[in-house]
Protein backbone atom coordinates (compact mmCIF):
# COMPACT_ATOMS: atom_id res chain seq x y z
CA UNK A 1 0.00 0.00 0.00
CA UNK A 2 2.89 2.36 0.87
CA UNK A 3 4.52 1.57 -2.46
CA UNK A 4 1.31 2.42 -4.33
CA UNK A 5 1.04 5.75 -2.51
CA UNK A 6 4.64 6.58 -3.42
CA UNK A 7 3.95 5.75 -7.07
CA UNK A 8 0.85 7.97 -7.09
CA UNK A 9 2.80 10.84 -5.51
CA UNK A 10 5.56 10.38 -8.07
CA UNK A 11 3.06 10.45 -10.97
CA UNK A 12 1.38 13.54 -9.49
CA UNK A 13 4.75 15.27 -9.08
CA UNK A 14 5.73 14.53 -12.70
CA UNK A 15 2.35 15.78 -13.94
CA UNK A 16 2.74 19.03 -11.99
CA UNK A 17 6.31 19.39 -13.29
CA UNK A 18 5.07 18.97 -16.88
CA UNK A 19 2.38 21.63 -16.39
CA UNK A 20 4.99 23.98 -14.87
CA UNK A 21 7.39 23.42 -17.78
CA UNK A 22 4.68 24.06 -20.35
CA UNK A 23 3.68 27.26 -18.54
CA UNK A 24 7.22 28.57 -18.29
CA UNK A 25 8.59 27.63 -21.69
CA UNK A 26 5.56 27.98 -23.99
CA UNK A 27 5.76 31.59 -25.15
CA UNK A 28 2.94 33.37 -26.95
CA UNK A 29 3.67 34.71 -30.44
CA UNK A 30 4.12 38.25 -29.14
CA UNK A 31 7.00 37.12 -26.90
CA UNK A 32 8.87 34.95 -29.38
CA UNK A 33 12.11 36.11 -30.94
CA UNK A 34 11.46 38.20 -34.02
CA UNK A 35 12.69 37.23 -37.48
CA UNK A 36 15.77 39.37 -38.07
CA UNK A 37 16.37 40.42 -41.67
CA UNK A 38 19.44 42.33 -42.81
CA UNK A 39 18.80 45.16 -45.28
CA UNK A 40 20.66 48.00 -46.97
CA UNK A 41 19.26 51.47 -47.79
CA UNK A 42 18.44 50.36 -51.32
CA UNK A 43 15.58 49.73 -53.73
CA UNK A 44 15.39 45.99 -53.04
CA UNK A 45 14.68 46.66 -49.37
CA UNK A 46 11.97 49.33 -49.79
CA UNK A 47 8.98 46.94 -49.53
CA UNK A 48 10.40 45.52 -46.30
CA UNK A 49 10.85 49.02 -44.88
CA UNK A 50 7.33 50.05 -45.88
CA UNK A 51 5.83 46.83 -44.49
CA UNK A 52 7.54 47.57 -41.19
CA UNK A 53 6.48 51.24 -41.19
CA UNK A 54 2.83 50.41 -41.89
CA UNK A 55 2.66 47.44 -39.48
CA UNK A 56 1.99 44.96 -42.28
CA UNK A 57 4.10 42.28 -40.57
CA UNK A 58 2.04 42.72 -37.41
CA UNK A 59 -1.12 42.47 -39.51
CA UNK A 60 0.10 39.08 -40.74
CA UNK A 61 0.81 37.99 -37.18
CA UNK A 62 4.59 37.80 -37.41
CA UNK A 63 7.34 39.74 -35.62
CA UNK A 64 10.10 41.07 -37.87
CA UNK A 65 13.11 43.17 -36.97
CA UNK A 66 14.85 44.89 -39.88
CA UNK A 67 18.55 45.26 -39.17
CA UNK A 68 20.01 48.07 -41.28
CA UNK A 69 23.56 47.95 -42.59
CA UNK A 70 25.54 50.49 -44.58
CA UNK A 71 27.54 47.98 -46.62
CA UNK A 72 27.17 44.43 -47.94
CA UNK A 73 30.36 43.46 -46.09
CA UNK A 74 28.82 44.37 -42.71
CA UNK A 75 25.56 42.63 -43.61
CA UNK A 76 27.28 39.42 -44.74
CA UNK A 77 29.49 39.36 -41.63
CA UNK A 78 26.40 39.61 -39.41
CA UNK A 79 24.74 36.75 -41.29
CA UNK A 80 27.81 34.55 -41.04
CA UNK A 81 28.00 35.26 -37.30
CA UNK A 82 24.36 34.22 -36.86
CA UNK A 83 23.26 37.70 -35.78
CA UNK A 84 20.54 37.85 -38.46
CA UNK A 85 18.32 35.07 -39.82
CA UNK A 86 18.16 36.23 -43.41
CA UNK A 87 19.05 39.11 -45.69
CA UNK A 88 18.35 40.92 -48.90
CA UNK A 89 21.35 39.76 -50.90
CA UNK A 90 22.25 38.54 -54.38
CA UNK A 91 22.89 35.31 -56.26
CA UNK A 92 26.64 35.76 -56.35
CA UNK A 93 26.73 36.28 -52.59
CA UNK A 94 24.56 33.19 -52.05
CA UNK A 95 27.00 31.04 -54.02
CA UNK A 96 29.94 32.45 -52.04
CA UNK A 97 28.18 31.60 -48.76
CA UNK A 98 27.38 28.09 -49.94
CA UNK A 99 31.01 27.55 -50.94
CA UNK A 100 32.18 28.80 -47.53
CA UNK A 101 30.16 26.04 -45.88
CA UNK A 102 27.05 27.94 -44.82
CA UNK A 103 23.80 26.03 -45.26
CA UNK A 104 21.58 28.62 -46.91
CA UNK A 105 18.56 28.77 -49.21
CA UNK A 106 17.22 31.34 -51.63
CA UNK A 107 13.49 31.91 -51.09
CA UNK A 108 12.74 34.54 -53.75
CA UNK A 109 14.11 37.22 -56.00
CA UNK A 110 13.87 40.92 -55.14
CA UNK A 111 13.55 44.00 -57.34
CA UNK A 112 16.51 46.33 -57.39
CA UNK A 113 18.38 48.42 -59.89
CA UNK A 114 22.07 48.88 -60.65
CA UNK A 115 23.25 51.25 -63.33
CA UNK A 116 26.24 52.12 -65.47
CA UNK A 117 26.95 55.84 -65.74
CA UNK A 118 29.54 57.84 -67.68
CA UNK A 119 31.39 60.80 -66.22
CA UNK A 120 29.75 64.21 -66.83
CA UNK A 121 32.79 65.37 -68.85
CA UNK A 122 32.90 62.20 -70.95
CA UNK A 123 31.84 61.90 -74.59
CA UNK A 124 30.44 58.43 -73.82
CA UNK A 125 26.66 58.29 -74.23
CA UNK A 126 26.04 54.62 -75.13
CA UNK A 127 27.03 51.30 -73.58
CA UNK A 128 28.85 50.12 -76.70
CA UNK A 129 31.27 53.06 -76.35
CA UNK A 130 32.64 51.48 -73.18
CA UNK A 131 35.02 49.24 -75.16
CA UNK A 132 38.51 49.61 -73.63
CA UNK A 133 37.25 52.27 -71.20
CA UNK A 134 37.85 51.87 -67.47
CA UNK A 135 34.68 51.04 -65.52
CA UNK A 136 34.81 51.44 -61.75
CA UNK A 137 33.35 48.47 -59.84
CA UNK A 138 33.81 46.49 -56.63
CA UNK A 139 35.64 43.24 -57.40
CA UNK A 140 34.00 39.82 -57.19
CA UNK A 141 30.58 41.29 -56.44
CA UNK A 142 27.20 41.56 -58.11
CA UNK A 143 28.29 45.06 -59.21
CA UNK A 144 31.14 43.60 -61.27
CA UNK A 145 28.90 40.86 -62.66
CA UNK A 146 26.25 43.36 -63.79
CA UNK A 147 28.74 45.84 -65.25
CA UNK A 148 30.25 43.00 -67.27
CA UNK A 149 26.80 41.76 -68.33
CA UNK A 150 25.55 45.20 -69.37
CA UNK A 151 28.65 45.91 -71.46
CA UNK A 152 28.82 42.53 -73.19
CA UNK A 153 25.06 42.46 -73.85
CA UNK A 154 25.48 45.81 -75.63
CA UNK A 155 28.10 44.26 -77.90
CA UNK A 156 31.36 45.09 -76.14
CA UNK A 157 33.70 42.11 -76.54
CA UNK A 158 34.76 40.36 -73.34
CA UNK A 159 38.39 41.27 -73.93
CA UNK A 160 37.43 44.95 -74.32
CA UNK A 161 35.59 45.22 -70.98
CA UNK A 162 38.02 46.97 -68.64
CA UNK A 163 36.78 46.71 -65.06
CA UNK A 164 38.86 48.37 -62.33
CA UNK A 165 38.41 47.78 -58.62
CA UNK A 166 37.24 50.76 -56.57
CA UNK A 167 35.58 49.03 -53.60
CA UNK A 168 34.49 52.10 -51.64
CA UNK A 169 31.33 53.46 -53.25
CA UNK A 170 31.82 57.12 -52.14
CA UNK A 171 35.29 57.08 -53.72
CA UNK A 172 33.89 55.51 -56.90
CA UNK A 173 31.21 58.21 -57.09
CA UNK A 174 33.73 61.01 -56.54
CA UNK A 175 36.14 59.70 -59.17
CA UNK A 176 33.26 59.40 -61.65
CA UNK A 177 31.85 62.87 -61.02
CA UNK A 178 35.33 64.42 -61.20
CA UNK A 179 36.01 62.70 -64.51
CA UNK A 180 38.90 60.65 -63.12
CA UNK A 181 37.31 57.46 -64.42
CA UNK A 182 35.22 57.28 -67.62
CA UNK A 183 32.40 55.17 -66.13
CA UNK A 184 31.21 53.37 -63.02
CA UNK A 185 28.59 50.87 -61.94
CA UNK A 186 26.53 51.83 -58.88
CA UNK A 187 23.50 50.56 -56.97
CA UNK A 188 20.38 52.61 -56.42
CA UNK A 189 19.84 55.15 -55.00
CA UNK A 190 23.43 56.23 -55.68
CA UNK A 191 23.09 55.61 -59.41
CA UNK A 192 20.23 58.12 -59.56
CA UNK A 193 22.20 60.51 -57.35
CA UNK A 194 25.19 60.70 -59.72
CA UNK A 195 22.79 61.16 -62.65
CA UNK A 196 21.23 64.10 -60.80
CA UNK A 197 24.75 65.56 -60.48
CA UNK A 198 25.44 65.38 -64.21
CA UNK A 199 26.67 61.83 -64.87
CA UNK A 200 25.27 60.25 -68.04
CA UNK A 201 23.01 57.19 -67.75
CA UNK A 202 24.15 54.37 -70.04
CA UNK A 203 21.96 51.47 -68.92
CA UNK A 204 20.74 49.61 -65.89
CA UNK A 205 20.05 46.09 -64.71
CA UNK A 206 16.31 46.24 -65.43
CA UNK A 207 17.19 45.72 -69.11
CA UNK A 208 18.70 42.31 -68.30
CA UNK A 209 16.70 39.11 -67.96
CA UNK A 210 18.25 38.37 -64.57
CA UNK A 211 16.94 39.73 -61.28
CA UNK A 212 20.20 40.07 -59.34
CA UNK A 213 18.65 40.46 -55.89
CA UNK A 214 17.56 37.43 -53.86
CA UNK A 215 16.33 36.71 -50.34
CA UNK A 216 18.76 34.46 -48.48
CA UNK A 217 17.93 32.65 -45.24
CA UNK A 218 19.69 30.15 -43.01
CA UNK A 219 18.34 26.71 -43.94
CA UNK A 220 17.92 25.49 -40.36
CA UNK A 221 16.00 28.66 -39.53
CA UNK A 222 13.76 28.08 -42.56
CA UNK A 223 12.81 24.59 -41.40
CA UNK A 224 11.76 25.92 -38.00
CA UNK A 225 9.84 28.93 -39.32
CA UNK A 226 8.22 28.03 -42.64
CA UNK A 227 4.73 29.36 -41.82
CA UNK A 228 6.08 32.63 -40.39
CA UNK A 229 8.28 33.17 -43.45
CA UNK A 230 5.22 32.88 -45.69
CA UNK A 231 3.63 35.64 -43.60
CA UNK A 232 6.76 37.79 -43.99
CA UNK A 233 6.56 37.58 -47.77
CA UNK A 234 2.82 38.24 -47.80
CA UNK A 235 3.52 41.52 -45.99
CA UNK A 236 6.43 42.27 -48.34
CA UNK A 237 4.23 41.75 -51.41
CA UNK A 238 1.42 43.87 -49.97
CA UNK A 239 3.92 46.71 -49.49
CA UNK A 240 5.26 46.25 -53.01
CA UNK A 241 1.76 46.53 -54.44
CA UNK A 242 1.14 49.73 -52.46
CA UNK A 243 4.26 51.30 -53.97
CA UNK A 244 3.34 50.12 -57.47
CA UNK A 245 -0.16 51.59 -57.21
CA UNK A 246 0.85 55.07 -56.00
CA UNK A 247 4.62 55.59 -56.06
CA UNK A 248 4.32 59.36 -55.58
CA UNK A 249 2.70 58.76 -52.18
CA UNK A 250 6.00 57.36 -50.92
CA UNK A 251 8.45 60.07 -51.96
CA UNK A 252 8.66 61.51 -48.45
CA UNK A 253 9.07 57.97 -47.13
CA UNK A 254 12.12 57.50 -49.38
CA UNK A 255 13.97 60.30 -47.62
CA UNK A 256 12.49 60.32 -44.11
CA UNK A 257 12.33 56.57 -43.45
CA UNK A 258 14.39 54.76 -46.09
CA UNK A 259 17.38 57.09 -45.89
CA UNK A 260 17.60 58.00 -49.58
CA UNK A 261 19.47 61.26 -50.37
CA UNK A 262 17.24 64.34 -50.04
CA UNK A 263 17.60 65.52 -53.67
CA UNK A 264 16.09 62.27 -54.96
CA UNK A 265 12.77 62.60 -53.14
CA UNK A 266 10.91 64.50 -55.87
CA UNK A 267 12.51 62.83 -58.89
CA UNK A 268 13.41 59.22 -58.08
CA UNK A 269 12.12 56.68 -60.61
CA UNK A 270 10.68 53.75 -58.67
CA UNK A 271 11.14 50.20 -59.90
CA UNK A 272 8.05 48.05 -60.44
CA UNK A 273 7.87 45.41 -57.74
CA UNK A 274 6.88 41.93 -58.84
CA UNK A 275 5.24 39.16 -56.87
CA UNK A 276 7.98 37.12 -55.17
CA UNK A 277 9.28 34.36 -57.40
CA UNK A 278 12.25 32.03 -57.33
CA UNK A 279 15.21 32.64 -59.64
CA UNK A 280 15.34 30.36 -62.65
CA UNK A 281 17.85 27.56 -62.98
CA UNK A 282 19.31 29.39 -66.00
CA UNK A 283 19.81 32.57 -63.96
CA UNK A 284 21.71 30.72 -61.23
CA UNK A 285 23.78 28.95 -63.87
CA UNK A 286 24.72 32.22 -65.64
CA UNK A 287 26.07 33.68 -62.40
CA UNK A 288 27.87 30.41 -61.58
CA UNK A 289 29.43 30.30 -65.07
CA UNK A 290 30.67 33.88 -64.68
CA UNK A 291 32.19 33.03 -61.30
CA UNK A 292 33.76 29.84 -62.66
CA UNK A 293 35.47 31.79 -65.45
CA UNK A 294 37.14 33.88 -62.76
CA UNK A 295 37.97 30.82 -60.66
CA UNK A 296 35.79 32.09 -57.81
CA UNK A 297 33.98 28.78 -57.27
CA UNK A 298 35.30 25.33 -56.42
CA UNK A 299 31.95 23.69 -57.11
CA UNK A 300 28.35 24.67 -57.86
CA UNK A 301 25.54 23.41 -55.63
CA UNK A 302 22.55 21.87 -57.35
CA UNK A 303 19.65 24.20 -58.05
CA UNK A 304 17.42 22.11 -55.80
CA UNK A 305 19.88 22.42 -52.91
CA UNK A 306 20.09 26.20 -53.27
CA UNK A 307 16.50 27.27 -53.97
CA UNK A 308 13.29 26.61 -52.01
CA UNK A 309 9.89 27.36 -53.54
CA UNK A 310 7.42 26.90 -50.66
CA UNK A 311 7.08 30.65 -50.05
CA UNK A 312 6.25 31.65 -53.62
CA UNK A 313 3.87 28.70 -53.95
CA UNK A 314 1.93 29.93 -50.91
CA UNK A 315 1.43 33.51 -52.14
N, C-alpha and C positions, 0 to 999 in steps of 0.2 A: 504493500500500500504506500509506504514511504517512497519507494522507487517511482511509482506512478505519479505521485505528487511532484517529485523532482522533475520528471519528464514534462509534466504539464507546465510547471513554472519555467522550464527551459524553453518550451515552445512559445509561451506567452512573451518571454523576454525577447526572443528572436523576432517575433511578430512586431513588438513595440519598436525594436531596433530598426526593422525594415521601414516602418511608418516614419520614424524619425529621419532616416536617411533620405527617403523620398521627399520629405518636407524640406530638408536642408538643401539638397542638391538639385532638385527639380526647379529650374528657374523659369519664370514666365518670359515670353518673347521680349518684353520691354527691358528685361535685365540681362539678356544674353549679349555676348560680345558682338559688336557690329561688324559688318563686312567692310574691310578696309581696302580701298581702291586707290592706287597711285595715279595721279594725273599731272599734266603740265598745263600751263596757261595757253592752250592751243585750240584749234577748231575741233579736233576729234573729241575733246573733253567737254565741249559746251553743253551737250544734252545732259551729261551727268551733273554739271554745275547747276543747270536750270532745274533739273529734277530735285536736287537737294534744296535749292532756294524756294521752290514752290511746294515742298513737302510731298512730292509724288512717291518717294520711297515709303514714307510713312503711310500714305494712302494704300499702298500695296501690302502693308504689314511687314516691312522689312527694315532693319536698321542698317544704314550705310554711313561710313565715315570716309569722306574724300580727303586724301592726304596729298597736299600740293607740293610739287617739287619744281625747282627752277631749271633743272637739266636732266636729260635722260640718264646720265651717269649716276646722279644721286638717286633717282627713281629705281634704277636697276639694282643698285647696291642695297637699297632698302628691301627690295623683293628677295634678293639672294640671302639676306640676313633674316628673312621671315617676319619682317616688321609690317608688311602689307600682304594681303591675300591675293591680290590681282592688280593688274595695271593696264592702262591704255598704252600699248606698245606698237611693235611692228613685226612683220614676218621675219626679217633678218635677225632682229633681237631674239625672237622665239627660237630660231635655229641655233643661235649662239648659246642660249640658256640650256637647250636640250643637249648640245655637245658638251657643255660643262658639267653635265650630270644632274641637272635639275629636272624633276618630273613635272612637266607643265603641259597644259592643253590650251589650244586656241578655241574660244567659244563663239566668236563672231568677228566680222570686220567692223571697222569704224570709218567715218567719213572725215577726211582731213584734206589739206591742200599744201603742196610744196611747189615752189616756183623757181624758175631760172630767170634772173634779171641781168641786164647789161648795165655797165656804168653809165651815168648821165652824160659823160663826155665822149662816150664810145660811138662809133659809127655803126655798131652792130644793132640790127633791128629784127633779125630773124634767127631762129635756132640753127639753121644750116650754116650761118656765118660763124659759128663757134669752132669750126675746124681749125685745129692748131692754136686755139686761143685758151689761155689759162682760165679755168673755172674753179672758184674757191668752194671747197666742200669740207666736211669732216670725214676722215678716212674710216673705211669699214663700217659704214652706217647706212641707214635707209636714205640719207641725203645723197651719199655718193652713188648708191644704186639708182636713185631716181634721176640724178643729173646725167648719168651715163645712159639711162634708158631714154630720156627726153632727147638727148643729142643724137643717139644712134637711130631712133625712130624717125627723126627729121632728115636722116640721110647722111649724117656725119659718120665717116668710117671709124671703126673701133680704134685703129691706130692713130687717128687724128683727134681723138677726145683727150684733152690734156687737163686732168683733174689734179689740183694741188691742195694739200692738206692745210686748212686753217680751222682748227677745232673750235676755237672760241667764237661764238656767233657774233658778239659785239665787235670783235676785231674784224671778222669777215665783212660785216656791214660797213664798217668805217673804211676799210680798204676799197670796197666796191664804190661807195659814194664819193670817195676822194679820187677815183680813177686809177688806183694803184693796182687793181686787177680788172681785167676786161669784163668778167662775169662772175656770178656766184649763185649757188642754190641755197634757198632759205625756207624754213617752215613758216606757215601763217601763225601769228599775225605779222611777223617781221617782214615777210615778202611784201605784203601790202604797204607796210611802213616805208620800205625803201622806194617803192613805186611812188608813194606820195611825196617823197623827197627828190624825185627826178630820175630815178633809175628806170630803165626801159624793160617792160615785161616781154619776155620771149616765149614763155609757155609754162604750163603748170601740170601737176600730176593728174588733174581731172581729165586730161585728154588721153591718158593711158587706160588700158583695160584693167590694170591691177588696182586694187584698193590697198595701199601700203599699210594702213593702220589696222591693228587687230587687238582684241581683248585677250589677255593672257592671264590664266589663273593657275595656282598650284593644284596639281591633280588630286592630291589627298584632300585638300579643302573642298574641291568640287564634289567628291564622292559623299562628303558629310553634309553638303549644303545645296543639293541640286534644286530643291523646290524654292529656296530663298533666292538662288541665282536667277531663276526664271522670273521672279518678281522684280529683281533688280533691272533686268532687261525690258520688262514691260514698262517700268517707270522711265527708263532711258528712251524707249521708242515713243512714249507719250510726249516727252519733252521735245524730241526731234520733230514730231508732227506739229507741235505748237510753234516752233521756230519756222518750219516750212510754210505754215499757213499765214503768219504775220511777222516776217523777219524785222520789219521796222519797229515793232513793239519792243524789241529786245536790244536796241542800240545802246540805251543807257546801261542795260545789264552788262553788255560787253565791257564797258569801261569800269563801272562801279563794282561789279561782282566778279567778272571773269579776269580782270586785270589787263585788258587790252590797252595799248597806248591811246591816250586821249584823242589825238588827231583822227583816229580811225573810226570813232563812234558814228559820225554822220555819213561816212562814205563806204564803210567796209562791205564787201560783196560776200554775203553768206553762201556757204555751200548748201546743196540740197541733201538733207539727211535721208537715208534709205532704211527700210526695215532691216534689222539685224539679219545677217546671212553669214554662212561660213565661207571662207576663201576656197576657191576651186583648187583641185589637185594640180591643174596646170599653173596656177599662180604660185603655189608653193614651189613647184618644180623650177619655174623661171628664176626665182630668187635663189634657190639652192644651186642651180647651174651657174649663176653669176658668182656666187660665193666659191664654188668649186674651182672656177677658172682662176680665182685669186688665191687658191689654196687656203681658204678660210675654214673649210669643213673637213673633218676626217671621215665622216659618214653622214648620210641623210636618213632621218627617221622615216618610217612609213607614214603615209598620209593619215591612215587610220589611228596611228599612235599619237599623232600631233593634234588632230582636230576632233572635237566633239560637237555633235549636232543637236543634242537634246533641247538646248535653249531655243534655237531658231525654230525647231519643230513645234514648240509649245506656244509660240507667239501667234 
